[in-house]
Amino acid sequence: MFNRNRYLPSLAAIASIAMVAGCGVFSSDASEDADPIVVGTTSPPSTLDPAAAWDSSWELMRNVYQPLLNYSPGGTEPEPDAAESCEFTDNDSTTYSCTLREGLKFSNGHTLDAKAVKHSFDRIKKINVNGGPAGLLTTLSRVQTKGDREVVFHLSQPDATFPLVLTTPAMSIVDPEEYPADKLREDGKITGSGPYNLSSFKEGETAELTTNENYQGIADIKNSGITIRYFSDSAEEVKALKAKEIDVIYRGLGAEDIVDIQANHDEQGLQIVENATTEISYLVFNPAKDTWAKNPAVRKAVAQVLDRPALAHNIYKDTVEPLYSMIPRGLVGHTTGFFDDYGNPSANKAKKILAEAGITERVPLTLWYTTDRYGSQTKPAFEELKRQLEASGLFTITLKSRPWKDYFEGYQKGEYPVFGRGWNPDFNDADNFIAPFVGEQNALGTPYDAPEIIDELLPRSRAESDRGAVSEEFEKAQQILVDDARLIPLWQGKAYTAANEEIAGLENVIDVATMMTMWQLSWKTSW
């Protein structure tokens, strides 16, 4: 089902990236008179400022901001976007240089130059939002400008993954006149250089995107604009699609909805496209918050009891697959560590683990989940986890939940003892399923001291330009995670996009980082 090499970019291509001819012009397919395409999602942004974003906010940012490198439709290797070319200029992957396209402007008409790029990266590190994207820049030592168009990134150690980091929306270029150097922008507006302008935004409701006349870059825009509608309830989102109130759904399709549309799409006038992804779902234990979560025996007992196949089949109707390591199938370094160490679910084995640690009473745990980020199956999924854990006779489980914006702020502050997270990769390399979760500054807001991973395995793997040759380092890193059981993988998902029959472009609209490139959508009647 998964091509092992599908998501692994050629580092020879990454090392020297030149501009693709013909990019940066609007497609003749886009009709100025056509209505905007309405996209529904359950993933509202938690922030509009890239310096604070390491979450689903990227899905909006991908379409309104512009990074130096990006992915073309269906592509798996970084290509120039705001950059004209990029390359490592040394032999040990510590100096990376990018030359900008000529004549770049922000949507407000201000010049986008090398100083703006330096400003954008410097502020990410200076503001240093807890759980924010500064964690992606741990190897970035300093940014240097040479003239108006050249930017040089000096790295503290070899890092062959750095070009991949540059593709993420967190590394988008912002206008120094609109985005302060030492604090986040807070006026609810966006000034970018991407394919679209954010013409209006109502938090939790809508985002109106209009084409950016100043845009130069990789996108070939095939529509006149996009309206994003944010839903807190998946059932309402699907109802709106069937009623032709929205045209496309990405994020929020429930398992029953997927099965229903797959079986009845002709009668419903709908279409649905499935793409294999490296999206994962997992549990996070926060030792700093709770003494039970701090106890390795408790965490291992939970890992021993969980029945992933039952969760995938009974709740997700096989639209996801059981996952036994933090690195998903399809990437170098994937293992089945949690199955290898724990085998099939067993209450007796879990009871023994607890007894050997002197725990004989039921363990009380509070599990947190978000109500509106990962689709309608999230609540029943956590109810199933509660059922499994309590059926063992070893746990007493309390479930709590919050809407995503509040939930996101809560885990950034370390408020939850055990909580659920999903992970859509920043870039498809095994590094991105290990590095974001460890260290003092990580994407989970829960410091995780893992010195062997941080000081030895990650640096050694990043020094290797052949990403297919780093399996040993990542297999060792994963075994450390299995032994700690602070992160417990649950399932690996697929990307489903549903739309009415009049929409074209679904096949390539989801990029390699599982974000929607909305410029690919078009009306079939405009062909």
N, C-alpha and C positions, 0 to 999 in steps of 0.2 A: 504493500500500500504506500509506503514512504520510500522515496528515492534517497538513499543515504547521503548523496552529494548534492541534492537539490538546493539546499539552502547555504551551501558552503561556497562563498565567493572565492574566485581565484585571486590569490594575493599578488600574483604577477600583474593582474589587471588593476588591483588596488594600488600597488606601488607607484604606478604611473598612469594617471587618469586624464584623458584628453577630452575636449568638448566634442559631443556628437553633433555632426552637421545637421542643420535643419531644425533644431530645437529652438524654442523661444518665439514661435509665432502662433497666432491664434488659428485654430482649424477652421476651414471653410464650412465644416459641418455645423458649427455653432450659429444658430439663427438669433439675431437680435430681437426678433418679434416673438420668439417662442416663450411660453410661460416657464418660470423657474421650476426645476424639478424639486419635489418635496421629499426629503429623506427623513425617516423616523429612526430614532435611536433611544436607548435607555442609558446612554453614556454622556451626561452633561459634563462640561468642563468644571473642574474645581478652581481653576485659575485661568486668566487670560495672558499671564506673563510667563514666557518660557523659562525664566530664571527660577521659577517655583514649581515647574511641571515635571513630574516623573510618574504620570498616571494617564488616565483616559482623556485628559485635556489635550493630549497630543493629536487626537483624532480631528479636532477642529483646527489645531495649529498646523497640521500637515497641509492644509488647504489655503491658509491665509499668510503664513510666514514662509520663509525660504532659507534652507541651509546651504552650505557650500556644496555638499554632495547629496544625491538623492537616488531614487530608483525609478527607471522607466517602467511602463506597464509590462508586467510579466517578467521583468528583469530581476536578477538575483545578485548583480554586482553593482557597486556604487558608480554613479556617473556624475559628471559636473552639473551643477544646477546654478547657483549664483557664481560658482567658480567657472573659469574657462579651462583650467587644468590644475591638477594637484599631484604631488609626488613626494616620496621620501627622497631626500637629497644626500643621505649618508648611507653607509652600509649596515648600520646596526639599528635602524628604525627608531631613531631618537630625534630626528629633525624632519618636519613635514611642512612643505611649502605649497601654498595655493595662490594662483593668480586669478583675479576677478575678471568677469566679463567687462567690457567697456560700456560706459554709459548707464550703469545700473542706478535705479532710483527707487525710493520707497513710495508707497501709495500716496503720500502727501506731497510728492515731488521733490523731497530732499534727496541729496546725493547719498548713495550707498557706496562707501569706499572702504579701504583697508582699516581706517581708524574706527569705522562703525563695527567692523568685525572684531577688532581687538576689544572695543568697549563691550560688545555682547558677551564675549567669553570672560573678560575680567570681572564683570558684574555678577556672573553666575557664582564664581568662586568667592567674591567679596561678600555678597548677600548670604550665601551658604545656608539656604533654607533647610531645616531638618527634614530628612527624607526627600530632599530635592535633588536636582540633577548635578549638583557639584560632585556627587558620588561617582558620576561617570568620568570625571576629569581628574582622577587621582594621580595620573601620570603626567598631567600637563603642568610644566614648571612655569613657563612664561610665554607670552604672545608678543611677537615683534612685527612691526610694519616696515616695509621697504617701498617708499613712494606711495602713490594713491591706490595701487592695485595689487601689491604683493603682501601676503601675510605669512609669517613663519611661526610654526608651533614648535617650541622646544620642550622635549619630554624628559622627565627625570630618569627614565629607564626605557629600554626597548619595548615598544608596544605596537605590534603589527595589527592590533584591532582598532587603533586610533581612527583610521579612515572610516570605519564602520560607525564609530561614535559620532562622527561628523554628519552622518545621515539623519540623526534623530532630531525631531522637532525642538527638543530642548536646546539644541545648538543653533537655532534660528537666529538670523541677524536682525537686530532691532535698531531703531533710530536713536542716537545719543541725545537728541533734543527732546525726545518723548519718554525715554526710559532712563530714570536716574541711575547713577553709578552705584549707589549705596543702599537703595531700597526698591521695593517692587512698585510697579505702576498700579494705581488703584482707582482710575477713573472709569473702569469698565469698557475701555476702548482698545483697539488694536491698530498699530501702524506697522505694516509688514511690507514685504516685497514679493509675496507669493501670488499664485494665480488669481485669487479672489481678495476683495476688500470685505471686511466685516462692516456692513452698512448699518446694521442695527442688531442689538442683542438684548433679550429679556431672559434673565437668569432662570434656568429651569423650564423655559417655555420655548423660545425660538432664537435662531440666529439667521440673519439674512445675509447671503453672500452674493456680491455682484462682481463681475469680471474687473480685474485690475488692468487698466490701460497702460500702466508703466511696466508691466511684467515682462521680464526676459528670463527664460529658464527652460526646464526640461518638459514642462507640461504642454500638451497639445489640447487646448480647451475645446470641448465638444458641446457645450451648452451655454445658455445666456445668463445663467445664475442658478443658485441653489438656496432653498429654504430648508433649514434643519428644524425639525420639531422634536423636542425632548419629552419623553414619556417616563413617568414613574411606575407605570403598570404595563406589563407586557401584553396582557389581554386587550387593553385599550389600544395599544399600538397595532396589533394584528387586526383588530376590529376596524381601525382607521384605514388600513391597507385594503381590506376587503370592500370597504365602503368608498374606495377611490378618493379618500381625503388626503392620503399621502401616496407617493409613487414607489418608494423603495424603503425596505427595512434592513438596517444593519445594526447589530447589537440588540438583544432582547427577545429574539425568537425563542419561545419555549419548545421543549422537546415534542409536546403534543402538536404544537403549531407546525413544526417542521414535518412531522409525519403526515399531518393532515394535508398540508400544501403539496407534499411530494405525491400523495395518493390522488388528490382531487384538483390539481392545478388547472387542468383544461376547463372544467366546469366553473372554476372560480375566476378564470381569466388572469391567472397569475403564473409566474415562473420562479423557480428557486435554483440557486447554484451552490454547490458544495465545493469547498477548497480545503485540502489538507493544510493544517497549520501546526505550529509548535506552541500554541496557547496551552497553558497548564493552570490547574487549580490546586491549591494546597492549604494546609493549616499552618499557622505560625504560633509558637509558644513564646511568651514574653517572661523570662525568669525574673526580671526586675519588678514585675507587677504582682506576682502571686507565688507563694511558697510551694504550692502543688505544681505549678507550671515550671518551677525551678528544679524540681526533682527529676533526674534522668529516668528513674524507674517508672514514674507516672507517664512520662512521654513515651517510653518504650512500650508500656502496657497499652496505651492508646493505639500505637502503631500495630501492636499484635492483634488487637480486637477488630480493627476496621476491615470491612468487607467491601473492597473497591468494585469487584464485579457486580455485586448486588446494587450498589449505588448507581453504576453506569447503566445497568439493565432496567431496574425497577423505577428509577427516578428519571434518568435521562434517555430512556428508550433506545439505548445504544447509539445515540448521537455523539457520545464521547467514549473514550476507551480508558480502562484502568491504567494508572501510571505508578511505577515503583521506583522512580528516581527523579531528581529535580531537573536533570537534563532530559528533554523529551526524545522520543524516537525520531529518527531522521537527522540527528546531529552526532558528530564524532564525540565519543565519550559517554554516550548513553549506556546505562546499565540497568539491571533489575535488582538493585541492592536491597530494597525493602522486602522484596519477595525472597531473595536469597537468604536473608538473615532471619526473617520471621515466618516465611512459608504461608500457609493458608491461615485465615482467621481462627484464633483459638482462645477461648476464655480461660481454659486451664493453664495454658502457657503464660497468659497475662497475669493470672493469679499468682503463679510461681514467681514471676518477675517482681511483683509488688511485695510478696511475702519475704523474699530474700532481702528486700530493703526495709523490712520491718513494718510494712503497711498492711494491716488486716481489715481496716474499716473501709467503707465505700469512700471513694475520693470525690469530693465536690469540685466540679469545674464549670466555669461560665464560658460558653462559646458565643462569639459575636459574628454577625454577618451583616452585609449591606442589603437593603430592601430593593434597590433600584439600579444596580449596576450590571449584574451578571445574568439577568433574565429571570423569568418566573419560576424556574426550577430551584433557585437558591434556597428559598424558605423550605420547600419539601426536602431538599437535599440535607439541610441541617437538621430537620426533624428526623430524617433517616439516620444521620450520624448519632443523634441523641438516642434513638431507638436501639441501634446496635450497641452503643456503649453501656446503656442501662440494662440491656438484656443480658449482658455478661455478668451482672450482679456485682460489678466492681466500681461503678461510677454513678454519681448523681449529677445530672447535667441540667444546667440552666441556660436557656437560649435568650439572647438579646440582639436587637438589631437597630440600625439607624439608616436614614437615607445617605447616599454616597458622600455628599459634601461634608456632612457631620461625621460620618464614619471615617473618612479620609483624615480629617483633622484629629479625630480621636486616636487613631493608631500612630499618627505622627508624634503625638504627645505621649505615647506609651500607655494608653489608658486600658488596654484590653489584655487579659491574661492569656486567652487563646482566641484567635480570630482567623477568618477565612480570607484568602486573597486569590485573585487570578493574576496571571502574568502573561501579557502579550509582549513578545521580545522587542527590545530596543533595536536589536539587530540579530540576525540568525547565526550566532556563533555560540558554542558551548560556554564561553566566557560569560555571556550575558545571562546565564542561568545559575551562575555561581557568584560572581563578583558583586552584583547588586544587593545580595542578601547578607553579606558578611562585612565586618569592620565596624568602626565606631559610627561612621556616617553611611547608612545604607538606606535602601528604598522602603524599608519597613518601619523605620522609626524605633527599632529595638536593637541596640548595639549588640553585635555578635563577634566576640573575640575569637578568631580562628587563625592563630599565627602561622601555622604550617601552610594553610591555603593562601593567606595574604602575603606572607613574606617569601614563600618558596614556590609553591605550585603555580600561582597566577603569573608572577614575573617570569618564570621559566617558560610557561606556555606562550606568553606574549612576545617573547624573543624569537619565536618560531614563525617564520613567514608562511610555511606550509601548514595550513590549519588542519589538514588531514593527519598530521604527525604529532598531535598533542593529546591523543586518547589516554595515554598513561597518566598524565598530570590530572586530567579531569576525572578519570576513574578513581584515583586516590582521593581527590577532593570530595567526590560523592560519597566515598566510604566514610570519610570524616563526618559528613552530614548524616549518614545513616546511623553512625555510632552515637551522635549527639541527639538525634531525633527531635531537634528543635523546629525543623521544617519537615512536614510530612506531606508528600505529594499524594494527590487523590486521583485526578484524571487529566487526560490530554484531549483537547477539543478539536473541532473542525469549524471552519468559518462558513456560515450560511447567509446568503444574501437573497432576499425575496423581493419581487417587484411586480408591477402590473405588466401586461404583455406589450405595452407601448414603449417600454424602456429598453435601450440597447447599452452594451458595454459592461454587463455584469461579470463577464469572464475574466477581465483584467482589472477590475476596479479595486480589488484588495491587494495591497502591496505586500512585499516580503515580510514586513513588520506587522502585518495584519491590520493596517489602517486603510480607510477608504479614501482613494484618490478621486474625489468627486468630479474632477474635470473629465473623467472618462465616461461619465453618464451622458446619454443623449436620448432624444425622442426619435423613435424609428421613423415617424412621419416627416422628420426634417432631413432624412437622407436624400 
